[in-house]
Amino acid sequence: MKAAVFHEPGKIIVEDIPDPAARVDEIVVQVRAASICGTDLRIAKHGHFKIPPGTRRVLGHEVAGDVVEVGADVKGYAVGDRVTVTPNVGCGLCRWCRQGLNNMCADYEAFGISLDGGFAEYVRVPGFALQRGNVFHVPDGVPYADAALTEPFSCCYRGQQALQVGFEDTVLVIGAGPIGAFHVMLSALAGAKRIIAANAGTERLEIARKLGAHAVVDVTTADLADVVNSETDGRGADVVIAAVSSAAVQSQAVDLLATHGRLNFFAGLGAGGTAEVDTNRVHYKGLVLTGTTGSSNADYAASLALVGDGRVHLGKLVTATFPIEHLDAAVKHAASGSGMKAMVVFGADEKGSQP
């Protein structure tokens, strides 16, 4: 099969490798759609501590496809089933796994990192991933692209759950890339009174407006604090989502909150990154600062239900599709900031068109 194989930072080669075969407790999935994530871009550039030097790995963890092989001992899955996977497989034994928080497990395995992922024609799903609930059936009528995008959407769902967005809230989303766009969609779904999207540049802001943002701010031409004050009569935002890997932005996010405001630091800063926080402001205004990373299998199930019910249409964020042979072009599109989601597709979807 053809697969995009990571050899070392800066070196991913599309090559032919052996097709995977299912052991008795495993399944093999024919990949139909695999979207490119910021994590994929970071691994491609810098590597990952779970990919030791000299290890070759197929990247890609936002995946949907068809079951084509089922091990003799597998229950609940059959050839022809349309499925998608959650990438982080918890150990099943630690305190976080026992609480259903497989995304917080320190001893995790992950598709596209420690396990071969979805930038290939086929992906083998090991038995422990099946047994720990990481494989989901795709609801009828949901395109493969939407199913693949449920993974990053579920991460945003987890962030929104921590914030408890409600109908009285003015929500500020800083960063209008795919993650910011998902937060706009979820804030609109929660009934937020007003949604403000901020970004450097206007192209993505126009997409955010179509998805439910009431006001947009190009921070290269307008002062974000001035706009927030104007939009909220000087109160500040009730909810802020900082979806930008910038210490300065994350520090400012605290200052943009209203009394009893809630903030989610959705984007990390990487090694050595530190943001200054005015703790006096946190104390006297009664602010709540949260951070979330990844999503649990329960978050994913809830998110997939929203997709299956047609309450959100994630495929709107796919701005370019590529065959696996053109992965380099897909990566460039994903890193350019010019569009939204780049999707690697394998054949036509169930409606006969590209996902």
Summary of the structure (lengths in Angstrom):
residues: 355
radius of gyration: 20.3
end to end distance: 20.4
largest distance: 64.0
contacts: 1242
relative contact order: 0.15
helix: 32%
strand: 27%
